[in-house]
Amino acid sequence: METNLLKKLPYEKAMIPKELHIMLNEIGTVKPMHQGRHLFHEGEDAHEIYLIKSGQIQIDKLTSDGKELTLRICNRGDIVGELTLFSQHATYFLSAKVIESGEVVMLNKDKLERELLSNPALTLEFMKWSADHMRKFQTKIRDLLLNGKKGALYSTLIRLSNSYGVVHKNGILIDMVFTNRELAQFCAARRESINRMLSELKKMGVISMEENGKILIKDIKFLRDEIGCEYCPIELCNIN
């Protein structure tokens, strides 16, 4: 595959406002994070919130039947643990696993709340940013509830193409390798079910697997039509 055939899709992640980013760095402490470890686990007391400086973090939720549901992949400039802010006796609603080593700015929850309360303008910016993330969260849950496991896989492929897609002569290449087990976690499904659904998509010519293990979506319209895609803005329909 010639690299000059590839062009990144026009997705730009919404970043934290500059003034808010400066304040978070000023009141926080830089901490290294290591691949395979957790910043926090679901159900633990929430004392810190984290701003990612480098590396990558996977946000998970354990379902009632013991399956792991992956909700976000977070990168530089993202905040994790924010759902606990301004909550009494807060515990983490989700788990944060490090999938690529890097650094985070560790923010004491109580200190951050005091800083925001003393600066209404920054509080408003934080609320706007949090509201955008809640809208993303709601659309992902909607896809799971309304479309079942197959719809969850199809919407996950669309979201991955929006976040990591590059234009390819035969469609859209997801320019990041995901195992079937990782895809299953996005859908709260069994790996065997994902294997079967991916095989069906290959037979229909909707996707293909490249030699480097990346997924090429050859007919994204089919995926959109199958789930009744509402063509949400790309700022909402992504994997972050």
C-alpha positions in Angstrom: 0.0 0.0 0.0 1.5 3.4 -1.0 1.3 6.0 1.7 0.5 8.7 -0.8 -2.9 7.1 -1.3 -3.9 7.8 2.3 -5.3 11.0 3.6 -6.5 11.6 7.2 -10.2 12.3 7.5 -11.2 15.8 8.7 -11.7 15.0 12.4 -10.4 17.4 15.0 -11.0 16.6 18.6 -12.5 19.3 20.7 -9.8 20.4 23.0 -10.1 21.9 26.5 -10.2 25.7 26.4 -6.8 27.3 26.8 -7.5 29.1 30.0 -8.9 26.0 31.6 -5.9 23.9 30.4 -3.5 26.5 32.0 -5.3 26.4 35.3 -5.4 22.6 35.4 -1.6 22.4 34.9 -1.0 25.1 37.5 -2.9 23.3 40.3 -2.0 19.7 39.4 0.9 17.4 39.9 2.6 15.5 37.0 2.5 11.8 37.4 3.9 9.0 35.2 1.5 6.2 34.1 2.6 2.8 32.9 1.0 0.5 30.3 -1.2 -2.2 31.8 -1.9 -0.4 35.1 -5.0 1.4 36.2 -5.3 5.0 37.2 -8.5 4.0 39.1 -11.0 1.2 39.3 -14.8 1.4 39.2 -16.3 1.7 42.7 -13.1 3.2 44.3 -13.4 6.5 46.3 -12.7 9.3 43.9 -10.2 11.8 45.2 -8.4 12.8 41.9 -9.2 13.7 38.3 -6.6 13.4 35.6 -5.6 15.4 32.6 -3.6 13.4 30.0 -0.3 14.9 28.9 0.9 11.9 26.8 0.0 8.3 26.4 -3.4 6.6 26.0 -6.1 5.5 28.5 -9.0 3.2 28.0 -12.2 3.9 29.9 -14.2 0.7 30.8 -17.5 -0.2 32.6 -18.2 -3.7 34.0 -21.7 -4.8 33.0 -24.1 -6.7 35.3 -23.2 -10.0 33.6 -19.5 -9.5 34.0 -18.6 -8.3 30.5 -16.2 -5.4 30.1 -17.6 -2.5 28.0 -15.1 0.0 26.6 -16.6 3.4 26.3 -13.7 5.7 25.4 -10.1 5.8 24.3 -8.5 8.9 25.7 -5.4 10.7 24.4 -3.4 13.9 25.1 -5.6 16.8 26.3 -8.5 14.6 27.6 -9.7 14.5 31.2 -10.7 11.3 32.9 -12.6 10.9 36.2 -14.6 14.1 35.5 -17.9 12.4 36.3 -17.2 12.5 40.0 -16.9 16.3 40.2 -19.2 18.1 42.6 -20.5 14.8 43.9 -20.6 14.1 47.7 -18.8 10.9 48.8 -18.0 10.3 45.1 -16.8 6.9 43.8 -15.5 6.3 40.3 -18.3 5.2 37.9 -15.8 3.8 35.4 -12.3 2.3 35.3 -9.3 3.8 33.6 -6.7 1.5 32.2 -3.4 2.7 30.7 -2.9 1.2 27.2 0.1 3.4 26.3 2.6 4.7 28.8 2.8 8.5 29.3 2.1 11.2 31.8 -1.0 12.7 33.5 -1.6 15.8 35.5 -3.2 14.6 38.8 -5.7 17.0 40.1 -7.1 16.9 43.6 -10.9 16.8 43.3 -11.6 19.2 46.2 -9.0 21.6 45.2 -10.3 21.7 41.6 -13.8 22.3 42.8 -12.7 25.3 44.9 -10.8 26.7 42.0 -13.8 26.4 39.7 -16.2 27.9 42.3 -13.9 31.0 42.6 -13.8 31.5 38.8 -17.3 31.5 37.2 -16.0 31.9 33.7 -13.8 28.8 33.9 -16.7 26.9 35.6 -18.9 27.7 32.6 -16.2 26.5 30.2 -15.8 23.2 32.2 -19.6 22.7 32.2 -19.7 23.2 28.4 -16.9 20.7 27.9 -18.5 18.2 30.3 -21.8 18.5 28.5 -20.2 17.6 25.2 -18.8 14.4 26.8 -22.1 13.5 28.3 -23.7 13.8 24.8 -21.1 11.4 23.4 -21.7 9.0 26.3 -25.5 9.1 25.7 -25.2 8.4 22.0 -23.0 5.3 22.7 -25.4 4.0 25.2 -28.3 4.6 22.7 -26.5 2.6 20.1 -26.1 -0.3 22.5 -29.7 -0.3 23.7 -31.5 0.3 20.4 -29.4 -1.6 17.9 -28.2 -4.8 19.8 -24.8 -6.3 19.5 -24.7 -6.1 15.7 -25.6 -2.5 15.7 -23.1 -1.8 18.4 -20.4 -3.3 16.2 -21.5 -1.3 13.2 -21.6 2.0 15.1 -18.2 1.2 16.7 -16.7 0.7 13.2 -18.2 4.1 12.1 -16.8 5.8 15.3 -13.4 4.3 14.8 -13.4 5.4 11.2 -14.2 9.0 12.3 -11.4 9.0 14.9 -8.7 7.0 13.1 -9.9 6.8 9.5 -7.8 7.7 6.5 -9.1 7.9 3.0 -8.1 4.8 0.9 -8.6 4.1 -2.7 -11.0 1.3 -1.8 -12.8 3.0 1.2 -11.8 4.2 4.6 -8.9 2.5 6.5 -9.0 2.5 10.3 -5.4 3.5 10.9 -5.0 1.6 14.2 -5.0 -2.1 14.9 -7.8 -3.5 17.1 -8.1 -7.1 18.0 -11.5 -8.9 17.9 -11.4 -9.0 21.7 -11.0 -5.2 21.9 -13.8 -4.7 19.4 -15.9 -7.0 21.5 -15.3 -4.8 24.6 -16.7 -1.8 22.7 -19.9 -3.8 22.2 -20.1 -5.7 25.5 -20.2 -8.8 23.4 -18.4 -12.2 23.3 -15.3 -12.3 21.0 -16.9 -15.3 19.2 -19.9 -13.1 18.3 -17.6 -10.4 16.9 -15.7 -13.0 14.9 -18.9 -14.2 13.3 -20.2 -10.7 12.5 -16.9 -9.6 11.0 -16.8 -12.7 8.9 -20.3 -11.9 7.6 -19.2 -8.3 6.7 -16.1 -9.7 4.9 -18.3 -12.1 2.8 -20.6 -9.2 1.9 -17.7 -7.1 0.8 -18.4 -4.4 3.4 -15.0 -4.7 5.1 -11.7 -6.4 4.5 -8.6 -7.0 6.6 -5.3 -5.5 5.5 -2.0 -7.4 5.9 -1.1 -5.2 8.8 -4.2 -6.2 10.7 -6.1 -2.9 10.1 -9.7 -2.9 9.0 -10.6 -1.4 5.7 -14.3 -0.3 5.5 -15.3 -0.6 1.9 -19.0 0.2 2.2 -19.6 2.6 5.1 -23.1 3.4 3.7 -24.2 -0.1 4.4 -23.2 0.2 8.1 -25.0 3.5 8.4 -28.1 2.3 6.7 -28.3 -0.9 8.9 -28.3 1.1 12.2 -30.5 4.0 10.9 -27.6 6.4 11.3 -28.7 9.9 12.2 -25.4 11.4 10.8 -24.5 13.0 14.1 -21.7 15.6 14.0 -18.3 14.0 13.8 -17.5 15.7 17.1 -20.1 13.4 18.8 -19.6 10.3 16.6 -16.1 9.3 17.6 -14.5 6.8 19.9 -13.1 9.4 22.4 
